[in-house]
């Protein structure tokens, strides 16, 4: 995982560092768990409702500090994420930094001329990209993971809220069944002595 500096954290990102970042995520359960918590906050904040935010590739992080976690994502130049999404993150306590830059990546191998002379390594080509670093408070990640949110100054347990909704749905379903049973047994709403079925007309039977 890369170590962020005050001003030049973007300069540490290159193709080799990106490969190391991805390798670190897949070989560390703790890193994967942190990344899942990080992504969960992004999802709960409705970030992906804004254009292009779901297209980001993780290129650095998660870098875990005492009180916050940092992740940097890469986007093609023409697919810059909607800045209004960053504003959404600011409202929940995150900080976001954008940088337009270039990165060298391997070319797609189509013929021998795509290799560096005398090697089996592909040539490199330069691409323009956006790098976006998100700084997220650990407390926010913990709140989302534990299933609680602060709403109008009051802590709401999301699991209890889900249970309450399920109880209401069960209650509503039971009431519906009771009404149906009453209609079939001649209770409220019955139409005749046979329990909801009117008596036969003379000469019909």
N, C-alpha and C positions, 0 to 999 in steps of 0.2 A: 504494500500500500504506500502511496506517495505521502510525503509530509508537506503540508501546505505552508507557505511563507506569507508574509504580510501582503506583499504587492505582486510578486511574480509567480504565484502558484500555477498559473496557466503555462508558464515557460517550462515546467517540469514534465509536461505531457507530450509524449511522442508515441510512435507506433510500438516501440519496445515496452514502454511503461504501461500502455493499454493492455498488451498481452499479459504482462505480469499481474495487472489488476484483475483481469478476468480469471486467471489461473488461481489467484488468491481467494476469490469468491467461491470457486467450486471446490477448493481443498480445505476450507475452513467452515465448520458448522456455525461458529460464533459470528463470523463475517456474514454468512448467508442469513442468519437470524436477524442481525442488525439491519441488513439491507431490506429484508421483508418488512420490518417495522417501519423503516424509512419510507418505503413505497406505500405502505398502508396509510400513512399520514397524507401523502400526496393524493391518494385516491379519495380519502375521506374529506379532503378540502375541495373536492370537485375540480382539481387542476386539469384533469383530462377532458373536461368539457370545453376547454379552450384549444384552439387549433394548433396542431403539430406537437403538443407537449408529449403525446404518447409515442413519438418517433425517436426519442432520445436514446443514445447508447451510453452506458456507464463507461467512463474512461479513467476515473480516479476515485478512490474511496471504496467503501466508507472509511473515512479517517475519524477515529473515535477519540474525542477529547473528554475532559472532565465533565463539562456541562453541555456540550453540543457534538453533533456529528456532521461531517462534511461529505458531500458527494458532488462529482462533476460529470456532466452529461454533454455529449457531442451531437450536433445537428448539422446537416448539410446547409450551406449558405442560403440556398433558396427556400429552405424549410424552417425559417426562424420561428420559434414558438411565439404565440400571441403574448405580448408583454402584459396584458391584463391578467394572465394566469399568474405571473410573478406578483402582481398586486394582491391576488388572492392569498398567496403564501405569506406575504407581509402581514396580513391581518391576523394570522394565527401564530405569529411570533418568529417566523423564519426570516433569513436575509438571502438575497439573490444577487449574483453578479454575472453580467454578460460580457463576453469578449469575442470580437470578430478577429479571426486569425487564420493561419494556414497550417496544414500538417502533411507530412510526407507519408504516403501509404504505398504498398506494393501494387504494381499493375497486375491485371488479370493475365495469366499465361495463356497465350493463344498459339504462339510459335516460338522457335528457339531464339529469335531476336528479342524476346521479352525478358531474357535472362541477362544478368550482368556478365560482361565478357569473362570467360574463363571460370565461371562459377555456376552453381545450380540455384542461385538466389535471384528472385525477380527484381527487375528494375523498380525504382521508386518514382512516384509521380506526386505532384503537389496539389492539394485540394484546399479550397477555401471553406471554412466551417465556422460555426458558432460554438463556443464553449460556455456552459452555464453552470456555475457553482451554487449549490444550495446549502446553506448552513441551517441546521434544524436543532432546536433545543431537545435535550434528552427527556425532559419532563413531558413535553408534548408527545414524544414517541411512546413513553410509558403510559400516558393517559389513554391513548388510542389502543394500545395493546391490551390494557386491563379492561377496556370497554366502558370508559366513563368520559363524559364531556362536561364542560362548564357552560351552562346556558342561563343567561340573564342573572349571573351571580350565584346560581344554584347548581350543585354537582348532580348530574343525572347518570345513573348506572344503566348502561345500554342493555345489559342482560335482564335487569328487572323490567325495563321498558318493553323488551321483546316478550317477556313472560306475561306482562299485563295485556299486551295486544292479543296473545294467544288465548288468555282467559276470556277476553271479551268476545273473541271469535267463537270459542266453545259455547259460551252463554247464549250468543245469538243463534248458534246452530241448534241448541237444545230448545229454545223458545219456538223456533220454526217447526221442529219435530212435534212439539206439544200441540201447536195449532193444527198441524196436519192430522194428528191423532184425534183431536176433538172433532174435527170435521167428519172423520170416518166413523165416530161412535155416537153421533147425534148430539154432541155437546153444543157449545156456543156456535151459532151459525148453521145448526142442523136444519134440514128442510122438511122433516117429517118423522113419523114414528119409526121408520126403518133406519134412522141414523144418517141423515143427509140425502136420502133417496125418497122422492115424493111417492105417495101411494099410487098404484096403477089406476088408470082411468077405466071406467066401466066399459066392458066389451072389448078391452084390448087384450086381456089375458085369455 
